[in-house]
Amino acid sequence: MSLYSDFAPRRTVQIVADVVAIVVVIVAVLLGVAVHGAIAALGGVLVKLEEAGDGFQGTMGEIGDRLGEVPLIGDGIRGPFDSAAGAGGSLADAGRAGQTIVENIATAAGVGVALLPIAIVLLVWLWPRVRFARRAAETRALLRLEGGEQLLALRALDGAPAKELAAIAPHVVRGWQAGEPEVVRRLAALEAREAGVRLPAPAAP
């Protein structure tokens, strides 16, 4: 399968378009990663919140455990500290939950930022390139058939602009019907060129 035209001007345009498309995809991915990182960095505050909550929970729990060992009054004294430890645990849980939310948002935003330009590139660049490759392959396959040039000439008669047909011969349809070699070949070359294919040199008589 041919990915590029046989003709230099069109081939150059295709190569430049391919390079631009690859650059756009790379930039889109890098931008997506940057957006993810920027949003995920906000989770640092929540990490500190989690650490503070864990630290407070541990400290209050330890104090409560020690006071609970005091004879007679220990159980009554440790109650407020146990409550405070529970509040610290809730604070830590909130920090962890917030980190998960921020990470999900960062991932969604990063993927979204990257996918939008990539989707546009695939629509504007990839699909036409696939169509070109398929048309070029089909044209080459027709040329390998017996009477392939006549088939391409017929396609040119059906789809080529009237101005280009008139430039081939004053009575181009009559010439094709009569099988005039020059008319048929020029029509076939016109159609093949649209597919980015150069006709092979005519066989020596």
Secondary structure, 3 states (H helix, E strand, C coil): CCCCCCCHHHHHHHHHHHHHHHHHHHHHHHHHHHHHHHHHCCHHHHHHHHHHHHHHHHHHHHHHHHHHCCCCCHHHHHHHHHHHHHHHHHHHHHHHHHHHHHHHHHHHHHHHHHHHHHHHHHHHHHHHHHHHHHHHHHHHHHHHCCCHHHHHHHHHHHHCCHHHHHHHCCCHHHHHHCCCHHHHHHHHHHHHHHCCCCCCCCCCC
